Amino acid sequence: MQKDQQQHDRTTTDNVNKVDHSFDPNEHQHVRYNPLCGDWVLVSPHRTKRPWAGQVERPSQQDPPRYDPANPLCPGVPRPNGKINPDYQSTYVFPNDFPALLDDSPSPPDDGKDDSLFQWGAARGECRVMCFHPHTDITLPLMTQAEVRAVIDRWIEELEDLGKKHLWVQIFENKGAIMGCSNPHPHCQIWASSFLPNEPRMKDHNQRQYYLNHGTPMLMDYVAREMEKQERIVVTTDCWVALVPFWATWPFEVMVLPSHRHISRMTQLSSQERDSLALLVKKLTTKYDNLFECSFPYSMGWHGAPTGPRLKDFEADKYWVFHGCYYPPLLRSATVKKFMVGYEMLAQAQRDLTPEQAACRLRELPDEHYKLKNKA
Ligand code: H2U
């Protein structure tokens, strides 16, 4: 509701502005609307040349060792709770030893249910950790397509399992210490919850509204338009496209979408679509690493129609489009990141580089990983 109001305010303001034919989106400031989340982003491309004398991160360290007997994510290593990891050869999933969500915790009393100022509710769930590979010194772009496919297969197995019961299953990867990743071993986390978290809740609402208004899924309409325009595409495979969304907030943010048919959940992927997605993930993350010749940090995750009690919500199946979100923090080098601070915290997201410029830079990078090139 608040977001609809914001859109209305924006329109009202626009109506008093004159149309200026000298407008160039690569040079002139403007705002862009994110119809999926209902947010606006301020784009200020004229600022791309501003000098930077702020924080500089330390360059990323050298590769970790392939095997570290003290690393609790490595095969055969005992975790602090005494459990010993099996000698796994592919992916490995275990219950998070420090979970943010438990399945058997007491709920708050119902007393405040109708109190608009002090609302609370039950939160139950499960958290798991998933290792992508037995080697610590490898990352997704350096894995083979078959190894990435094994990761995708395991994500789908976990979604099928946790999705039987939980309303939302969030698969996410924090990569790199600057994203808060606690361990260099290639891994992701899976949090399953009894509630719909904020991001998917907004996406659920906005995709539903769009479907009710247009009779088509928003993101399938969007991807068709993007394929026509060819302005923000980074990489494509048979079944998938990776693009910098028109409304991207992070400098090199990327969205992964199905390009050939409507898919609402990751569990619907055919074998060909899984292979094609593995190739896309490998190509995209290779380009990311090649951008600043570093192991490119990001937070990423997958979003699809809610699960558990909503598995049989056939309406949601019609309006939800399965997609991936990559949010990398780096801005201009391996050491300078974009801070979402002052204006972003107090007003709204702002970016300098346009999404089209970011897509162009990523698209033009080679598909061969810089580390392999230097070795050849
Ligand atoms: P991050 O790198 O995104 O922090 O994920 C690592 C997760 O692994 C983290 O949630 C869990 C942490 O709780 N973990 C275990 O469950 N057991 C361990 O022995 C080490 C880390």
Boltz pocket constraint, residues with backbone or C-beta under 6 A from the ligand:
constraints:
  - pocket:
      binder: B
      contacts: [[A, 72], [A, 73], [A, 79], [A, 80], [A, 81], [A, 95], [A, 96], [A, 97], [A, 98], [A, 99], [A, 129], [A, 174], [A, 180], [A, 181], [A, 182], [A, 183], [A, 188], [A, 189]]
      max_distance: 6.0
